[in-house]
C-alpha cells in the first residue's frame, strides 16, 4: 500500500523544509506492507478521509514535549483523525462486516495492548491516560496513527481493534464523519466540565478544535452562551454557524475588556499591557495554548473557575501563573476520549458523539 511515513531522518532528495515545518522533509510517500492484525479481534480499515491534527503539526514542527518521549516511536504512519471502511475482519470479530463505514476511536490502552488485568485508569474508563502506553503487544504510541504497529490514516490501510469501531448511519456523510474524532476530543472535555444553563463560557481559538468545542458545548447544553475568541473572519463566521453567541476579535488588544463587558465585571489594566478580570467566567476552554492565550485564559477565569487546556501546549514560556493561587483556579488538561458518566448515563465518547451528530444535536456539516 501507499503511505506517508514519518521517519527520524530527512528522506533522500527531499527539498529544504520550511522553517515553520522542519519535519516536513521527514515525510515520504512510500510503498509499505499493510500492518498485520495484532489479534483476530482486530480489523483492517481502508482509510477514506484522515485529518491533519494539531499534534501532527506538532511533530512536523519538532515541538519540544520531553514527557511524551516514551510514547513516540518512529518511523510511523501518522493520522489518528480516522474514518474509513472495513476491508477485512479477524476470525473472532462479530457484528461488523467488510464494506461497513465506521468511525474509529484510536485509543491504544491496556485492552488493545493485550493486558488482561487493566490499569487503574483503564478500569475507570480513562484509557486515554492508560499507564501501559509503552508496553504490551504493541510498540509505544498513544493512538493509532502514532504507534508504528497499527499504521494510520495517512496510509491506504490501517488496523484497529473491533471494539473501538462505531458503525455510521447513512445520514452522517463522509465529510462530517471525518470530524468525529476532533469532535470527540472536545465532547469529552465538555462532558467532564459541563456548562450550566444559560451560563457564559469562553472558547479561545476557532480552529478545528475551537469550532468543535463550540459544537460540543451547544450539544451538551444548548442554553449556554458561548463567547469565542477568533482570529480570522472566516473562523468567526463558522463559529457563529455552530452556535457561538458572541465573537471576540483576537487581533484586537481589547480581548480582556470585551470578556469583562460580557460578564459585567471590573477590568484591571496591567503594566504588561494586558488586563485582569475581577470576576470572570467559570469555564474557559483554551484550544490554542500559546503564552498569549494561556495568560488570557488564566486572567479571565473567575475565582474557583477552571481553565481547560485542549491545545498542544508543548513548553510555552512567559506564563503568569499568579491567578492560579490568587483566584484558586483549576487548570485541567484534556487529551482525547474515554468513557464519561453524564446525567446518569455512562457511555463511550465516540458512541455518544455519533448519536449527537445523527440526531443533529451537533451539526458539523457547516464546516466544508
C-alpha positions, 0 to 999 in steps of 0.5 A: 500500500501507499503511505506517508511515513514519518521517519527520524531522518530527512528522506533522500532528495527531499527539498529544504523544509520550511522553517515553520515545518522542519519535519516536513522533509521527514515525510515520504510517500512510500510503498509499505506492507499493510500492518498485520492484525495484532489479534483476530479481534482486530480489523483492517480499515481502508482509510477514506478521509484522515485529518491533519491534527494539531499534534501532527503539526506538532511533530512536523514542527519538532515541538519540544514535549520531553514527557511524551518521549516514551510514547513516540516511536518512529518511523510511523504512519501518522493520522489518528483523525480516522474514518474509513471502511472495513476491508477485512475482519479477524476470525473472532470479530462479530457484528461488523462486516467488510464494506461497513463505514465506521468511525474509529476511536484510536485509543491504544490502552491496556485492552488493545495492548493485550493486558488482561488485568487493566490499569487503574485508569483503564478500569475507570474508563480513562484509557486515554491516560492508560499507564501501559502506553509503552508496553504490551503487544504493541510498540509505544504510541498513544493512538493509532496513527502514532504507534508504528504497529497499527499504521494510520490514516495517512496510509491506504490501510490501517488496523484497529481493534473491533471494539473501538469501531462505531458503525455510521448511519447513512445520514452522517456523510463522509465529510462530517464523519471525518470530524468525529474524532476532533469532535470527540476530543472536545465532547469529552472535555465538555462532558467532564466540565459541563456548562450550566444553563444559560451560563457564559463560557469562553472558547479561545481559538476557532480552529478545528478544535475551537469550532468543535468545542463550540459544537460540543458545548451547544450539544451538551447544553444548548442554553449556554452562551458561548463567547469565542475568541477568533482570529480570522473572519472566516473562523468567526463566521463558522463559529457563529454557524455552530452556535457561538453567541458572541465573537471576540476579535483576537487581533484586537488588544481589547480581548480582556475588556470585551470578556469583562463587558460580557460578564459585567465585571471590573477590568484591571489594566496591567503594566504588561499591557494586558488586563485582569478580570475581577470576576470572570467566567467559570469555564474557559476552554483554551484550544490554542495554548500559546503564552498569549492565550494561556495568560488570557485564559488564566486572567479571565477565569473567575475565582474557583473557575477552571481553565481547560487546556485542549491545545498542544501546549508543548513548553510555552514560556512567559506564563503568569501563573499568579491567578492560579493561587490568587483566584484558586483556579483549576487548570485541567488538561484534556487529551482525547476520549474515554468513557464519561458518566453524564446525567446518569448515563455512562457511555463511550465518547465516540458512541455518544458523539455519533448519536449527537451528530445523527440526531443533529444535536451537533451539526458539523456539516457547516464546516466544508 
